[in-house]
C-alpha cells in the first residue's frame, strides 16, 4: 500500500521538512536506515545510528528537530518511535480473515457468537461461552465453557482459554498461550506425598492486553488472577496463580512471577527476571534483567541483582566484584609486608 508523503504526514500528524515537491513522493513501506531503498520511509530513534542517516537511500526519514544531514525529506516529530510504529500500521495493515465460522469448527449450541466474528478450522468453543463482535479466532484454538472473549480480540493458533476465563476487548493472544491452566498448588500428606489443591478460581484479562507466544497465566484455588488493562507480556512469561498485575505493566521474555504477588501500575520486569510469591512491586518499579525480587519494592525504585536491591548499590558491587582478584593480590602483598615488618621488630 503506497501513499504520498503529504498524506502520510497528515495521518501521522508530522511536519514535512523538505522541498515543496516532497509531498508528492510515494512511500510504500518502513525500513531500517541501512536497508532502506527509494520508496521507503526510514527513521532515527536511537542517536547511536545517527551516522547512518547521511548514506540512507530512503525517500524520507522520521526524525526529531535535532536530526541534520538527511539526504531526503524529514517527517518531524517529538516521538520518533511512536510515529514509526503508526507508520508501519498504516503502510502494512494486518491481513484479517473474512468473517464467518469454518465448517471444521466445533461450536457448542449454547455458545454465543457475536457479529462479524471469524472462527478458523478446528476451533472448539465450549458450552455457554461468549465471543464478542469482530473477534478473530484462528485455527486450533480452544475456548472453554463459560469463558467470555470481548470485542475486536485476536486469538492465534494453538491457544487454550480454559473454563470460566474472562477476556476483555481488543486483547491479543499470540500462538500457544494458555490462560487459566491450573495453578501449582499441592498440600503435603503425612506420608510425604502430595495432594492436589483444586484450582477453581478465575482468570481475568482486562482490555488492550497482549500476551506473547507460549506464555501462561494460571488460575488460583480461590479468588482470581488478574491482568490489568494495557499490559503487554512478551513470549515465554509465567504468571502464577493469584497474581495481580496492574495497568500498563511490561513483562519481557522469560520473566516469572510466583503466586499471590502484586505488580502495581506501570511496573517493568526485564528479560529472565523473577519475583517470589506474596511480594508487592510498587507503581513504576523497574526490575533489571536476570534479577530476583525477594521482598517488596518501593514505587519507582529500580532494582537489580540476586537478591534484587537498589540498582546503584548493585552497580557499585558489580565493579568491586570485578576487582576482587586485584584486591586479593593487594591484600596478600600487604600481609607479606606486614609480616616482614613484624619480623624486623622481633629481631
Secondary structure in CASP SS format (residue, H / E / C, confidence):
PFRMAT SS
TARGET T0000
AUTHOR 0000-0000-0000
METHOD secondary structure of the structure
MODEL  1
X C 1.00
X C 1.00
X E 1.00
X E 1.00
X H 1.00
X H 1.00
X H 1.00
X H 1.00
X H 1.00
X H 1.00
X H 1.00
X H 1.00
X C 1.00
X C 1.00
X E 1.00
X E 1.00
X E 1.00
X C 1.00
X C 1.00
X H 1.00
X H 1.00
X H 1.00
X H 1.00
X H 1.00
X C 1.00
X E 1.00
X E 1.00
X C 1.00
X E 1.00
X E 1.00
X C 1.00
X C 1.00
X C 1.00
X C 1.00
X C 1.00
X C 1.00
X C 1.00
X C 1.00
X C 1.00
X E 1.00
X E 1.00
X E 1.00
X E 1.00
X C 1.00
X C 1.00
X C 1.00
X H 1.00
X H 1.00
X H 1.00
X H 1.00
X H 1.00
X H 1.00
X H 1.00
X H 1.00
X H 1.00
X C 1.00
X C 1.00
X C 1.00
X C 1.00
X E 1.00
X E 1.00
X E 1.00
X E 1.00
X C 1.00
X C 1.00
X C 1.00
X C 1.00
X C 1.00
X C 1.00
X C 1.00
X C 1.00
X C 1.00
X E 1.00
X E 1.00
X E 1.00
X E 1.00
X C 1.00
X C 1.00
X C 1.00
X H 1.00
X H 1.00
X H 1.00
X H 1.00
X H 1.00
X H 1.00
X H 1.00
X H 1.00
X H 1.00
X H 1.00
X H 1.00
X H 1.00
X C 1.00
X C 1.00
X C 1.00
X C 1.00
X C 1.00
X C 1.00
X C 1.00
X C 1.00
X E 1.00
X E 1.00
X C 1.00
X C 1.00
X C 1.00
X C 1.00
X E 1.00
X E 1.00
X C 1.00
X C 1.00
X C 1.00
X C 1.00
X E 1.00
X E 1.00
X C 1.00
X C 1.00
X C 1.00
X C 1.00
X E 1.00
X E 1.00
X C 1.00
X C 1.00
X C 1.00
X C 1.00
X E 1.00
X E 1.00
X C 1.00
X C 1.00
X C 1.00
X C 1.00
X E 1.00
X E 1.00
X C 1.00
X C 1.00
X C 1.00
X C 1.00
X E 1.00
X E 1.00
X C 1.00
X C 1.00
X C 1.00
X C 1.00
X E 1.00
X E 1.00
X C 1.00
X C 1.00
X C 1.00
X C 1.00
X E 1.00
X E 1.00
X C 1.00
X C 1.00
X C 1.00
X C 1.00
X E 1.00
X E 1.00
X C 1.00
X C 1.00
X C 1.00
X C 1.00
X E 1.00
X E 1.00
X C 1.00
X C 1.00
X C 1.00
X E 1.00
X E 1.00
X E 1.00
X C 1.00
X C 1.00
X C 1.00
X C 1.00
X E 1.00
X E 1.00
X C 1.00
X C 1.00
X C 1.00
X C 1.00
X E 1.00
X E 1.00
X E 1.00
X E 1.00
X E 1.00
X C 1.00
X C 1.00
X C 1.00
X E 1.00
X E 1.00
X E 1.00
X C 1.00
X C 1.00
X C 1.00
X C 1.00
X C 1.00
X E 1.00
X E 1.00
X E 1.00
X C 1.00
X C 1.00
X C 1.00
X C 1.00
X C 1.00
X E 1.00
X E 1.00
X E 1.00
X E 1.00
X C 1.00
X C 1.00
X C 1.00
X C 1.00
X E 1.00
X E 1.00
X C 1.00
X C 1.00
X C 1.00
X C 1.00
X E 1.00
X E 1.00
X E 1.00
X E 1.00
X C 1.00
X C 1.00
X C 1.00
X C 1.00
X E 1.00
X E 1.00
X E 1.00
X E 1.00
X C 1.00
X C 1.00
X C 1.00
X C 1.00
X E 1.00
X E 1.00
X C 1.00
X C 1.00
X C 1.00
X C 1.00
X E 1.00
X E 1.00
X C 1.00
X C 1.00
X C 1.00
X C 1.00
X E 1.00
X E 1.00
X C 1.00
X C 1.00
X C 1.00
X C 1.00
X E 1.00
X E 1.00
X C 1.00
X C 1.00
X C 1.00
X C 1.00
X E 1.00
X E 1.00
X C 1.00
X C 1.00
X C 1.00
X C 1.00
X E 1.00
X E 1.00
X C 1.00
X C 1.00
X C 1.00
X C 1.00
X E 1.00
X E 1.00
X C 1.00
X C 1.00
X C 1.00
X C 1.00
X E 1.00
X E 1.00
X C 1.00
X C 1.00
X C 1.00
X C 1.00
X E 1.00
X E 1.00
X C 1.00
X C 1.00
X C 1.00
X C 1.00
X E 1.00
X E 1.00
X C 1.00
X C 1.00
X C 1.00
X C 1.00
X E 1.00
X E 1.00
X C 1.00
X C 1.00
X C 1.00
X E 1.00
X C 1.00
X C 1.00
X C 1.00
X C 1.00
X E 1.00
X E 1.00
X E 1.00
X C 1.00
X E 1.00
X C 1.00
X C 1.00
X E 1.00
X E 1.00
X H 1.00
X H 1.00
X H 1.00
X H 1.00
X H 1.00
X H 1.00
X H 1.00
X H 1.00
X H 1.00
X H 1.00
X H 1.00
X H 1.00
X C 1.00
X H 1.00
X H 1.00
X H 1.00
X H 1.00
X H 1.00
X H 1.00
X H 1.00
X H 1.00
X H 1.00
X H 1.00
X H 1.00
X H 1.00
X H 1.00
X H 1.00
X H 1.00
X H 1.00
X H 1.00
X H 1.00
X H 1.00
X H 1.00
X H 1.00
X H 1.00
X H 1.00
X C 1.00
END
